[in-house]
Amino acid sequence: MQEYSYHMHTNSFGIFDGHNTPEEMIRKSEELGLKKIGISNHLAFHPNMPDQSKMFFSDYHQACDLYKRVIDEIRTVSLNFKIDVKVGFEVDFFASTQWRNLFEKMREDIKADYYIGATHYLRNQTEDYIMNLYYLQRNPQIEINKEDITVYLNIYWDNVIESIKSGYFNFIAHLDVCKLFGYCGGSEWDDRKKEVIETLAKYKQPYELNTSGWTKIGEQHPYEWMIDELNKKNVPIIISDDAHCVDTITQHFDQAESLLKKHNYTNRYCPFL
């Protein structure tokens, strides 16, 4: 079994969506026999970010201050353990020049160890409409017409592709997380997914087999046919539990290993060898 995990979350400062403290996550990881871990809370920042959650930020300085405190907290706590602990962020990527410039500055300001690329938002081209998929799911009174949702979902796939091209990220998270919300499951979206596959291959960008989907919808991220195609193109893969509590650290890792063995997937990625 893979002895490292770099996609996990905490409840730091009562802001993030994990259920346990960094200390609890690190201790449990050590007990499970992991050799290396990374804690990667959400970095969700945009000047046009709506006020949908206390972990989403529109103010650059507020965001940076929090992320620096998160890094300091985890690095301090990790000194009490033998396991190798890195501090990263799961970053919601946006394609605009404005966001990229701010994120590049933020990277210099906060100095995390690594970054995971993610797309959790529907948005329009100008990024003045931004809607978190989880927020949309939890608020069914919010309605988006069929024409608009098709446009937004195409931009979703554009966003995933641009995040790969950006070169910002150690690996890309749950490529098809939109399927958690009932989106893009039909074959009419396969060409967009193939574009993602081709872009990952072209840029030799590692991506994750995210095991949390087995718990949520009975299927991993990404689709198995995508994993098979990515293997044929020799794209590096990492298994991620996307753990939000101690009970989900290394969840379904054995199942993931079996899936990779089935496809003879040997190009495995670890950010810190």
C-alpha positions in Angstrom: 0.0 0.0 0.0 1.1 3.5 -0.7 2.8 4.8 2.5 2.1 8.5 1.9 -0.9 10.8 1.6 -0.8 14.4 0.6 -4.5 15.4 0.3 -6.1 15.8 3.7 -7.9 18.6 5.6 -8.2 19.9 9.2 -10.6 22.1 11.2 -7.9 24.7 11.8 -9.1 27.9 13.5 -12.7 26.8 13.1 -12.6 27.9 9.5 -11.8 24.9 7.3 -14.0 21.9 6.5 -12.1 19.1 8.2 -13.3 17.5 11.4 -10.1 17.0 13.3 -7.1 19.1 14.4 -3.7 18.9 12.7 -2.4 17.0 15.7 -5.2 14.4 15.5 -4.6 13.9 11.7 -0.9 13.6 12.1 -1.1 11.2 15.1 -3.6 8.9 13.2 -1.5 8.9 10.1 1.5 7.8 12.2 -0.5 5.1 13.8 -1.6 3.8 10.4 2.0 3.4 9.4 2.2 6.2 6.9 5.8 7.5 6.4 5.0 10.9 4.8 1.9 13.1 4.8 0.8 16.5 3.6 -2.0 18.6 5.1 -3.7 20.6 2.3 -6.6 22.8 3.5 -8.5 24.8 0.9 -7.1 27.9 -0.6 -10.2 29.5 -2.1 -9.5 33.1 -3.0 -10.8 35.5 -5.7 -11.5 39.2 -5.7 -15.0 38.4 -6.8 -15.5 35.6 -4.3 -19.1 35.6 -3.0 -19.6 35.3 0.8 -20.7 31.7 0.8 -18.3 30.3 3.5 -15.9 31.5 6.0 -13.1 29.6 4.2 -13.7 31.5 1.0 -11.9 34.9 0.7 -12.1 38.0 -1.5 -9.6 40.0 0.6 -6.0 39.1 -0.3 -4.5 40.2 3.0 -7.1 38.3 5.1 -6.4 35.2 3.1 -2.7 35.4 3.3 -2.8 36.1 7.1 -4.9 32.9 7.6 -2.8 30.7 5.3 0.4 31.8 7.1 -1.1 30.9 10.5 -2.2 27.5 9.1 1.3 26.8 7.9 2.8 27.9 11.3 0.3 25.8 13.2 1.0 22.6 11.3 4.7 23.0 11.2 4.8 23.6 15.0 2.6 20.6 15.8 4.5 18.3 13.5 7.7 18.8 15.6 6.1 16.4 18.2 5.9 13.5 15.7 8.4 11.3 13.8 6.4 11.2 10.6 7.5 13.6 7.8 4.8 16.3 7.5 4.5 18.8 4.7 2.1 21.8 4.5 0.3 22.4 1.2 -3.0 23.8 0.0 -5.8 22.5 -2.3 -6.1 25.6 -4.5 -9.2 26.6 -6.5 -7.6 27.7 -9.7 -9.1 30.5 -11.8 -7.8 31.2 -15.3 -7.9 35.0 -15.4 -4.7 37.0 -15.5 -5.9 39.0 -12.5 -6.2 35.8 -10.3 -2.9 34.3 -11.6 -1.0 37.4 -10.7 -2.4 37.5 -7.2 -1.8 33.7 -6.7 1.8 34.1 -7.8 2.2 36.8 -5.3 0.5 34.7 -2.7 2.8 31.8 -3.2 5.7 34.1 -2.5 4.0 35.5 0.6 2.9 32.2 2.3 5.7 29.8 1.2 3.8 26.5 1.5 5.6 23.2 0.6 3.3 22.2 -2.3 0.0 23.0 -4.0 -2.8 20.8 -5.4 -4.9 22.1 -8.3 -8.7 21.9 -8.0 -11.9 23.2 -9.6 -14.9 23.4 -7.3 -16.6 26.3 -8.9 -18.9 27.1 -11.8 -18.2 30.5 -13.2 -18.7 32.7 -16.3 -15.8 33.8 -18.6 -15.3 37.1 -16.8 -15.3 35.5 -13.3 -17.8 38.0 -11.9 -20.2 35.1 -11.4 -18.6 32.4 -9.2 -20.6 29.6 -7.6 -19.2 26.8 -5.5 -20.6 23.4 -6.4 -21.1 22.3 -2.8 -22.8 25.6 -2.0 -25.1 25.1 -5.0 -25.9 21.6 -3.9 -26.8 22.7 -0.3 -29.0 25.5 -1.5 -31.6 23.9 -3.8 -33.5 27.1 -4.0 -30.7 28.5 -6.3 -31.8 27.7 -9.8 -29.6 27.8 -12.9 -31.3 27.3 -16.3 -30.2 24.5 -18.6 -28.5 26.8 -21.1 -26.4 28.5 -18.5 -25.4 25.3 -16.8 -24.1 23.9 -20.1 -22.0 27.0 -20.6 -20.7 26.9 -17.0 -19.8 23.2 -17.2 -17.8 23.8 -20.4 -16.0 26.5 -18.6 -15.5 24.0 -15.7 -13.5 21.7 -18.1 -11.7 24.7 -19.6 -10.7 25.6 -16.0 -9.3 22.1 -15.3 -7.3 22.2 -18.6 -5.9 25.6 -17.8 -4.9 24.5 -14.3 -2.9 21.7 -15.8 -1.2 24.1 -18.3 -0.4 26.6 -15.5 2.5 24.7 -14.0 1.5 25.8 -10.5 0.6 22.4 -9.1 2.3 19.3 -7.9 -0.7 17.3 -8.9 -4.3 17.9 -9.9 -7.2 16.8 -7.7 -10.4 14.9 -8.6 -10.6 15.7 -12.3 -14.3 15.0 -12.5 -15.5 16.1 -9.1 -18.5 17.6 -10.9 -20.0 14.1 -11.1 -20.7 14.3 -7.4 -23.4 16.7 -8.2 -24.9 14.8 -11.1 -23.0 16.8 -13.8 -21.2 15.6 -17.0 -21.9 11.9 -16.5 -23.2 11.4 -20.1 -21.1 10.4 -23.1 -21.7 13.9 -24.6 -19.0 15.1 -22.2 -16.4 12.5 -23.2 -14.6 14.8 -25.6 -14.0 17.4 -22.9 -12.6 14.6 -20.6 -10.4 13.5 -23.5 -9.1 17.0 -23.8 -8.1 16.8 -20.1 -6.3 13.5 -20.7 -4.4 14.9 -23.7 -3.4 18.0 -21.7 -2.2 16.0 -18.7 -0.1 13.8 -21.1 1.3 16.8 -23.0 2.4 18.6 -19.8 3.4 15.4 -17.9 1.2 16.7 -15.1 0.6 14.2 -12.2 -3.0 13.8 -11.1 -4.7 11.9 -8.3 -6.8 8.8 -8.0 -9.1 10.2 -5.3 -10.7 7.5 -3.2 -13.3 9.6 -1.5 -15.7 9.1 -4.4 -16.1 5.4 -3.4 -17.7 6.6 -0.2 -19.7 9.4 -1.7 -21.0 7.9 -4.9 -19.5 4.4 -5.2 -16.9 5.4 -7.8 -13.4 6.9 -7.6 -12.2 10.0 -9.3 -11.6 10.0 -12.2 -13.6 7.5 -14.2 -11.8 4.2 -14.7 -11.7 4.6 -18.5 -9.9 7.9 -18.0 -7.4 6.2 -15.7 -6.8 3.5 -18.3 -6.2 6.1 -21.0 -3.9 8.2 -18.8 -1.9 5.0 -18.0 -1.4 4.4 -21.7 0.0 7.9 -22.0 2.3 7.2 -18.9 0.9 10.1 -16.9 2.1 9.9 -13.2 -0.6 9.1 -10.6 -0.9 9.5 -6.8 -3.5 7.9 -4.6 -5.3 10.4 -2.4 -7.8 9.8 0.4 -9.0 13.4 0.5 -9.4 12.8 4.2 -11.5 15.2 6.2 -11.4 13.3 9.4 -9.2 10.7 11.1 -11.5 7.8 10.1 -11.0 8.5 6.3 -7.2 8.6 6.3 -6.0 5.9 3.8 -9.7 5.1 3.1 -10.0 2.6 0.2 -6.3 2.6 -0.5 -6.3 -1.2 -0.9 -9.1 -0.9 -3.5 -7.2 1.8 -5.3 -4.1 -0.4 -5.4 -6.1 -3.2 -6.8 -7.5 -0.9 -9.5 -4.0 0.3 -10.5 -2.7 -3.3 -10.5 -5.6 -4.3 -12.8 -4.4 -1.6 -15.3 -0.7 -2.4 -14.6 -0.3 1.3 -13.7 3.3 1.7 -12.5 4.1 5.4 -13.0 3.5 6.5 -9.4 4.0 10.0 -8.1 5.2 11.3 -4.7 5.9 15.0 -4.3 8.7 14.4 -1.8 10.9 11.4 -2.4 
